[in-house]
Amino acid sequence: MYDFLGDIFARHQIICCRCWETMKQTTVPEENQTGLERTCNLQTGCPAQRTISHKEEDHCIMRKSNNYWPVPSEENQLDMDNTKDNSIAMKSLNADDRALLYPKLGPYFEDGQRRVDYVLTYQIAKPTNIWQKSPKMKENNFIRQIQRTLSMRGSRAPLQPKEVPDITSDEDDKQNKREEFEKNLLETGLELEKADECKIAGIGFLKIHAPWAVLCREAEFMKLKMPTNKVFEVKQASNIVEKIRMFIHKVTSPLHPKVNTNKQESVKSLCHPFSTKKKHLFDLSDREHFFDSKTRSSIVYELLKRTKCTQKDPMYSMGLSSLLDKDVYTSAYPPHDGDIEGVQAVPNDRKTLYEEWASYCVFYKYQPIGLIRKYFGDKVGLYFAWLGVYTQMLIPAAIVGVIVFLYGCATVDDNIPSMEICDPRNNITMCPLCDRACGYWKLVAACGTARASHLFDNPATVFFSIFMALWAVLFMEHWKRRQMRLNYVWDLTSFGEEEEEEHKDNNRAEYELRVMQKAMRRVDTDSKNEKVKLTCTDRLPFYLNTAAMMAFMITVTFVIVFGVVLYRISIKTALEISTSAGAGYNVRATVKTTAAIINLIVIIILDEIYGAIARWLTKLEVPKTDKSFEERLIIKTFILKFVNAFTPIVYLAFFRGRLVGRPGNYLYVVGSYRMEECAHAGCLMELCIQLCITMLGKQLIQNNLFEIAKPKLKKMLRKKTSELDKNQQEELDKNQQEELIKTLQQHEKDHFLGTFVGLNPEYMEMIIQFGMVTLFVASFPLAPLFALLNNIIEIRLDAKKFVMEFRRPNAVRAKNIGIWYKLLRGLSKVAVIVNAFVISFTSDFIPRLVYQYMYSPDGTMHGFVNHSLSYFNVSDFQPGTGPTQPTIQGQKVELCRYKDYREPPSSSTPYDFSKEFWAILAARLAFVVVFQNVVMLMRDFVDWLIPDIPKDISLRIHKEKVLMDDLMKEEHERKLAPQEIHNRKS
């Protein structure tokens, strides 16, 4: 019986010496021992160890490092001084006995030597409480597991149905898939360690370690560029620009974080794609740190993606992605380097990032971009580098915006049009703002609105619009140069599209599944040898569905905005009807503010809905690669969120007040709702209020509060659903449980952290903010200031999320920010057109210029208000639309004024557009054309003037290329030297 079990153990490579001795209970002579027993003696240091040959010993060690079996503690009690995991791996105990007694809490195997490069987690079907609490069960747990394994390998019928819980067919299938996948992982050379019974109930961990041979093999396959022994001196340029840059660097040295990666090096190593045949070119004296943790995890991740899990079921033919999608594994992540705070926190990159980056106390310092890239990978490093450049460029824009706003404040008392509006001696009677309920009113009542509008509608806003257009192109050029400098420092200059397609954009599991299903459906024998792929015809129904859903969502946005318009109309009418003395006071401000808040709430809610719908639509299209999936998702999400955020703003800027009609012939919607008009000073003030509330609300609520609350709530939920084992909770008090949590291994602590969902949400909120800053900056010059203040907080908030709240993301190689750069360029070009129309049609800038230079008798703005108002005879009101109160201040009204350029009632063509209207319209259109072409020409000139690659970087790249050619030439000559010597001797 025991020999039979030993053969089974040897076949499956699983062992636990203590439990084997419990089962055997007798000593078997060495000559009669199985391979399993000799392995036990080798592990425990028995005398039999000395009799095993070196070949057998090597075989045993290889077996021990690859396969594992869970072993619970004898009494299921935890010693608070012993932090060892309950799952013991098959490994050599004599390597370092102290490592087992005092295991490291960092990302290491049980032996404390091999580093955990990647972690897979899976659900464990927990038995009933009665089975868990039985002492007899605890002592014989290992025997029961053997029996259950034997039954699963054979008839799958439980040997003890009363004690062993039934495993459902679904769980049984998942376990078989895991076993086959892990077996294939072992064939790739990876080393595995399983922990089926740990301190987190119901969760199993598969720890993965990549040995040196695997790292070298995969690094060569992935063409990873590693530093060689060849170094060269980096000479600083002597031109004026470089001297200014070095001077600024010295002056700002207190603002640089205290990390080694931020120092400027005078020498640089040549980097070359790693090759096992050219190992002598690389410094391999320290193998432990030659491949850093980020590189190791990325190598393992590439192996996991390429490993086939089964050939029988097409659902699992693509490896890890399919297994994760079907919950065979619940999560996959590389472990963090270690703790960031506490007594057990040893110095590591994560701790350094926490102290020098993810703290609000260092908000004034630069970001350690090099260390961020070293720890999180190129893609994350580029995002934070871009965010840093964007935030820095907002500083001059914010300063100029504040100056423009202060200019408006300083000149408000000298503004002639607002002075005329506020002068009660003008005694101008205005037409009612609504039918019947509203009465006549005096223009002096709009004094406050007119003065406030001047703060944002003044000649300086035109200059600021031109400045922001040039600022956008300078920002793009600055980022291109910064990106190129980072590519050089990070050795990504030769990272091309072919490498990205070959190593990064593997086919997605869903695509392979659909292709396999299509191949199985094909019955045409003539086309069996043709390569099967999904065509546009196959995807046509999903494309049509996407177009219909996108149109429907955009329509929903328009309907909601129209509903808010009706709200403004009805509330304003209700407040006007109110007989309360204070109800009608400042009606416009009340309606504007509440409507803007409603729009904000709707935008925040729809943003979350649209994000989920965009992902669902993208999955239906079944993109072939991860890159294609990401780009399609970005485009859909951007369109929906952009329309959602800017539709209310576009309505206020270009449509409100233009589809009104005139007194006596107003435009009505939904029955008796009269379209709303702009204030006398224009709609610019209302546009400013909407922009201010939307921008501040999105940044404060959606971008900051949600980002703080969401990870914390999810972390609390995971801790509630992944509590310690119930037996341990019963035996330990609250303080002991807290101490026990502190002793969790690093991969167990990471399990409670949030899942990294990608950089798309981070980029998206910044792109929407960039649109707020550039598209309507003519109406809100303080937008860059608010964006700057938000981004200072955003950088540290995102840093805290990445360091403390998220699991470590997979390191992804990238040399640019991808499609986001194209979106930025597109927005910056659209911003020129939008601001031209805002200045021309939304503000009164053009009407004032036309009046001053064409109609003013003295060349000043005196008389502009009277010139911009038309006359209306109150007898021309349609029946039932005139005010119920035909008098104002006791005087009967015969003529009232309204803002428009129309002929007077006494004209031969009463109420038609006047010649002034057509002159102003022509001037507005001319301004749009001139402004757009001049600014675009200036943008193109700046783009041409500034080179994309800094001159010093271009020279260094050329120098590195020459040195690398010389190195390869020397290597070639070194290989030919022995052959030449042999030829001479012969």
GIHUMO-V945162 format. One line per field, one symbol per residue. phi: phi as a letter, one per 40 degrees, with the letter a starting at -180 (. if undefined). psi: psi as a letter, one per 30 degrees, with the letter a starting at -180 (. if undefined). Layout:
phi=???
psi=???
This chain:
phi=.cccccccccccfbaaccccccccgbccdcccccdcccccccccgcdccccccccccccccccccbbaacbcccbfbbcccbccccbbccaccccacccccbcccccbcccgbccccabbbacbcccccccccccccccbcccccccccccccbcgcccbccbcccbccccccccccccccccccccchcbbabbcbbcbcgbbbbcbbbccccccccccccfccbccccbacccccbccccccccccccccdcccccbcccccccbbccbadcaccbcccbcbcbccbcbccccccccccccccccccabcbccbcbgccccccbgcbcaaaccccicbahccccdacccccccbacbccbccccccdccccccbhcccccccccccccccccccccccccccccccccbccbccdcccccccccfccbcccacgccbcaccccccccccccccbbadcccdcccccccccccccccccccccccccccfbcccbccccccbbccccccccccccccccccbcccbcccccacbccccddccccccccccccccdcccccccccccccccccccccdcccbcccfcccccdccccccdcccccccdccccccccccccccfccbccccccccccccccccccccbcccccccbbcgbbbgadgaccbbfgbccdcbcccchcccccccccccccccccccccbcccccdcccccccccccbccdccccccbccccccccccccccccccccccccchcdcccccccccdcccbcbcccaccdccccccccccccccccccccbbbcccccbcabacgccccccccccccccccccccccbcccccdcccccbbbccbgbccgcccccbbbaccccccdgbcccbcbafgbccbbbbacabbccccccbcgcccccccccccccccccccdcccccccccccccccccbdcccccccccccccccccccccccccccccccccccc
psi=eeeeeeeeeeefhkkjeefeeeeeflkklefgkleeeeeeeeefglffeffkleeeeeeeeeeeffklkkjlleghkkkffjgkkfjkljljfgejefeeeilkfaillffgekkjflkkllkkjklleeeefkeeeeegeeeeeeeeeeeefcfgkkeiffekkkkleeeeeeeeeeeeeeeeeeffflklkkifjafjkgkkkjkkkjleeeeeeeeeefhkklklfkllkjkklgleeeeeeeeeeeegeffklileffkkkflkkkkkkkkffhfffljgeifegejleeeeeeeeeeeeefkkflfejffhggbeeeeeeggekflkkkllfalfllefjlkleeeeeeegehkffhffllkieeeeeeefleeeeeefeeeeeeeeffeeeeeeeeeeeeeeefgefgjeeeeeefjffehkklllflkdekallkfffgeeeeeeefffilfffeeeeeeeeeeeeeeeeeeeeeeeeeeeeghgegjaeeeeeefeilkleeeeeeeeeeeffkfjffgefkkklkleeefeeeeeeeeeeeeeeeeeeeeeeeeeeeeeeeeeeeeefkfkefegkheeeeeeeeeeeeeeeeeeefeeeeeeeeeeeeeefileleeeeeeeeeeeeeeeeeeeefeeeeeeefekffheblkfhlkkkhcgjkkkllleglgeeeeeeeeeeeeeeeeeeefeeefeeeeeeeeeeeeefhllkeeeeefkaeeeeeeeefgklefeefefllkjglfeeeeeeeeeeeeeeeehfffiffeeeeeeeeeeeeeeeeeeeeeefklklkkkkkflgbfeeeeeeeeeeeeeeeeeeeeefelgeeeeeeeefefkfggagkgeeeefklkkkffgkkkgflkfjglkhgkkkekllljljlklfflfikglklfeeeeeeeeeeeeeeeeeeeeeeeeeeeeeejkekkeeeeeeeeeeeeeeeeeeeeeeeeefeeeeeeeee.
